[in-house]
Amino acid sequence: MPNRGVSYLLLLVSMLLLTGCWSRSAPTPGDDGNYPLPTTTKPDGTPLATQRPYTVGGRTYTPLPSAAGYQENGLASWYGPNFHGKATSNGERYDMEAMTAAHKTLPMNTWVRVTNTKSGQVAVVRINDRGPFVDNRIIDLSKAAARQLGVMGPGTAPVQVVALGFQRQGTGTATMPAQYDQPASYDDGVFTVQVGAFVNKENAERLAAQLKEQWGETSIQRYDRGDQVFYRVRVGRVAKLTLAQEMQARLRSAGHSGAIAVAW
């Protein structure tokens, strides 16, 4: 089980300050039995704090604008007693016995189906936190979800994560199966692959020039984190996340281990 440590705490505090809320409740259905559909933007169209880029351990993560079509294979881990009762990244109190999970980039309140590809065990969980910030791990499960998936003993397990969408009706039980509404398609977005982020602009320009010779279109985007300015070096510009993920894999194979697919 990973120790998310001080950097995770700093991320959590910054997100909660941005949202102006230290405690939120899990979504509940209205009088009509329907759940209110979450949104990733404010009324004026600007992204919510949990949808803004953030940096942990020197790496910047850009939340996806939509969960539609998301599917990924990798390692799952879990977190429990040390975080029970503490605030999650979206302001809720973490309940290790609830079916929730942390993900680095999926929109908050997205429900995902997690399958242990070794044992075939399945769990459906709601994303309400950020993490895990460990290479090759794609989701951090609550204790309850880890128990259901057989992850508690070994600490990690190979899984497939598939986005179901935002919950519309039902509780997920046999008598009241859940129904999910999918957000807009990834085809409506623009994606790229971030290869590096530098404080020194000249270093960013040097890497961009090197990458352009082999990979074609490159760009440098200035990002002001508030306490420091970074220059992000990015490769390509595509309309589907899957294409960006394929480019990410090729860049990593070429030695750029920090390459990561992000929204433009």
C-alpha positions in Angstrom: 0.0 0.0 0.0 1.6 3.3 -1.1 2.4 6.1 1.3 1.2 9.3 -0.5 2.9 11.5 2.0 3.4 15.2 2.2 3.1 16.0 -1.5 -0.3 14.4 -1.5 -1.3 16.5 1.6 -0.2 19.7 -0.1 -2.3 18.8 -3.2 -5.3 18.1 -1.0 -5.0 21.4 0.9 -4.6 23.4 -2.3 -7.6 21.8 -3.9 -9.8 22.4 -0.8 -8.7 26.0 -0.6 -9.7 26.5 -4.3 -13.1 24.9 -3.7 -13.6 26.8 -0.5 -15.1 23.8 1.1 -13.6 21.4 3.7 -16.4 18.9 3.8 -18.8 17.6 1.2 -21.2 14.7 1.2 -21.4 11.9 -1.3 -24.1 12.5 -4.0 -27.6 11.5 -3.0 -30.7 11.1 -5.2 -33.4 13.8 -5.3 -37.1 13.4 -4.6 -37.6 12.0 -8.1 -35.0 9.2 -7.4 -32.5 10.7 -9.8 -29.0 11.8 -8.9 -28.0 15.3 -9.9 -25.5 15.0 -12.8 -22.1 16.4 -11.8 -20.3 18.9 -13.9 -16.7 19.7 -14.6 -17.2 23.4 -15.0 -18.6 26.4 -13.1 -21.7 28.3 -14.4 -19.4 30.7 -16.2 -17.7 27.8 -18.1 -14.4 27.8 -16.2 -13.2 24.5 -14.9 -13.8 23.4 -11.3 -10.7 23.4 -9.0 -10.6 19.6 -9.2 -10.4 19.9 -13.0 -7.4 22.2 -13.0 -3.8 21.0 -13.7 -1.9 20.2 -10.5 1.7 19.1 -9.8 2.9 16.3 -7.4 6.4 15.2 -7.1 7.5 17.4 -9.9 5.0 15.9 -12.4 2.0 17.9 -13.6 -1.3 16.1 -14.1 -4.1 17.5 -16.3 -7.6 16.1 -15.4 -9.5 14.8 -18.4 -12.5 16.9 -19.6 -14.6 13.7 -19.9 -14.7 10.1 -18.8 -16.4 8.8 -22.0 -14.6 5.9 -23.6 -11.9 5.7 -20.8 -10.3 2.3 -20.4 -6.9 1.5 -19.0 -5.0 -1.5 -17.7 -2.4 -1.2 -14.9 -1.9 -1.8 -11.2 -4.4 -1.0 -8.5 -3.4 -0.3 -4.9 -5.4 0.7 -1.9 -5.4 3.0 1.1 -7.2 2.7 4.4 -6.9 3.5 8.2 -4.3 6.3 7.9 -6.7 8.3 5.7 -10.1 7.3 7.2 -12.2 10.3 8.1 -9.8 12.8 6.4 -10.9 15.0 3.5 -10.5 13.7 0.0 -9.4 15.9 -2.9 -13.0 16.9 -3.7 -13.8 17.8 -0.1 -15.7 14.7 1.0 -14.6 12.7 4.1 -12.8 9.5 3.2 -14.8 6.4 4.3 -12.6 3.4 3.8 -15.7 1.2 3.9 -17.4 3.0 1.0 -16.9 2.0 -2.6 -14.7 4.8 -3.7 -11.3 5.3 -5.3 -8.6 7.8 -6.2 -7.6 8.5 -9.8 -5.1 11.0 -11.2 -7.1 12.5 -14.0 -10.8 11.2 -14.2 -13.5 13.8 -13.4 -14.7 13.6 -9.8 -17.8 11.4 -9.3 -17.1 9.3 -12.3 -18.1 5.7 -11.6 -15.7 3.0 -12.9 -15.8 -0.8 -13.2 -12.6 -2.3 -11.9 -11.7 -5.9 -12.8 -8.9 -7.9 -11.2 -7.5 -9.4 -14.4 -5.8 -12.1 -12.5 -8.8 -13.4 -10.5 -11.8 -12.0 -12.4 -13.2 -10.2 -9.3 -15.1 -7.0 -10.1 -16.0 -3.9 -8.2 -17.8 -0.7 -9.2 -16.4 2.4 -7.5 -16.9 6.2 -7.5 -13.9 8.5 -8.0 -13.7 11.1 -5.2 -10.0 11.5 -4.7 -6.7 12.0 -6.5 -3.8 9.5 -6.7 -2.0 7.1 -6.6 1.2 9.1 -7.4 3.3 6.0 -8.0 4.4 4.9 -11.5 2.4 2.1 -13.1 -0.4 2.4 -10.6 -3.6 3.7 -12.1 -6.1 3.6 -9.3 -6.1 3.7 -5.5 -9.0 1.8 -4.0 -10.8 2.2 -0.7 -10.4 -0.7 1.8 -13.9 -2.0 0.9 -13.2 -2.0 -2.8 -9.8 -3.6 -2.3 -11.4 -6.4 -0.2 -14.0 -7.1 -2.9 -11.2 -7.2 -5.6 -8.8 -9.3 -3.6 -6.2 -6.6 -3.4 -5.8 -6.2 0.4 -3.5 -9.1 0.9 -0.9 -8.5 -1.9 -1.4 -4.7 -1.7 -1.5 -4.3 -5.5 -3.1 -6.3 -8.3 -3.3 -6.0 -12.1 -6.7 -4.5 -13.1 -8.7 -3.1 -16.0 -10.5 0.2 -15.3 -13.5 1.1 -17.5 -15.5 4.3 -17.0 -19.2 3.9 -16.6 -20.1 7.6 -16.4 -22.1 9.6 -13.8 -24.7 7.8 -11.8 -28.3 8.7 -12.8 -30.5 6.2 -11.0 -30.4 3.1 -8.8 -28.1 2.0 -6.0 -26.1 -0.6 -7.8 -27.8 -3.5 -5.9 -29.5 -6.4 -7.6 -33.0 -5.0 -7.0 -32.0 -1.4 -8.0 -29.4 -1.6 -10.7 -27.5 1.6 -11.3 -27.9 3.6 -14.5 -25.1 5.9 -15.7 -25.1 8.8 -18.1 -21.9 9.1 -20.2 -20.4 12.6 -20.5 -19.5 14.0 -24.0 -17.2 12.0 -26.2 -13.5 12.3 -26.2 -13.8 13.1 -29.9 -14.8 16.6 -28.9 -11.5 17.2 -27.1 -7.9 17.9 -28.1 -5.1 15.9 -26.6 -1.3 16.0 -26.6 1.6 14.3 -24.8 3.6 16.2 -22.2 7.3 15.1 -22.2 8.7 17.5 -19.6 8.2 20.6 -17.6 11.0 23.1 -16.8 11.5 26.2 -14.7 14.2 27.3 -17.2 12.6 28.3 -20.5 15.9 27.6 -22.4 15.9 24.0 -21.3 12.3 23.6 -22.5 13.2 25.2 -25.9 16.2 22.8 -26.2 14.1 19.7 -25.6 11.4 20.9 -27.9 13.9 21.4 -30.7 15.2 17.9 -30.2 11.8 16.4 -30.2 10.6 18.2 -33.3 13.3 16.5 -35.4 11.8 13.1 -34.7 8.2 13.7 -33.6 7.1 16.6 -35.7 4.8 19.2 -34.0 5.9 20.3 -30.6 4.8 23.2 -28.4 5.8 24.9 -25.2 3.1 26.0 -22.9 3.7 28.4 -20.0 2.0 27.4 -16.7 1.9 29.7 -13.7 1.4 27.5 -10.6 1.2 30.5 -8.4 4.5 30.0 -6.6 6.5 29.2 -9.7 6.3 29.3 -13.5 6.8 26.1 -15.6 7.4 25.6 -19.3 5.7 22.5 -20.5 7.1 20.7 -23.5 4.4 18.8 -25.5 4.4 16.7 -28.6 1.5 16.3 -31.1 -2.1 17.5 -31.2 -4.8 14.8 -31.7 -8.6 14.5 -31.3 -8.7 11.2 -29.4 -7.2 10.2 -26.1 -6.3 6.8 -27.4 -4.1 8.4 -30.1 -2.3 10.4 -27.5 -1.9 7.3 -25.3 -0.3 5.5 -28.3 2.1 8.4 -28.8 2.8 8.3 -25.0 3.8 4.7 -25.3 6.1 5.3 -28.2 7.8 8.3 -26.5 8.4 6.2 -23.3 9.8 3.4 -25.4 12.2 6.0 -26.9 13.5 6.9 -23.5 11.1 9.7 -22.4 9.9 7.9 -19.3 8.0 10.9 -18.0 5.8 11.3 -21.1 2.1 11.5 -20.3 -1.1 12.0 -22.4 -3.0 15.1 -21.3 -5.8 17.3 -22.4 -4.7 20.3 -24.5 
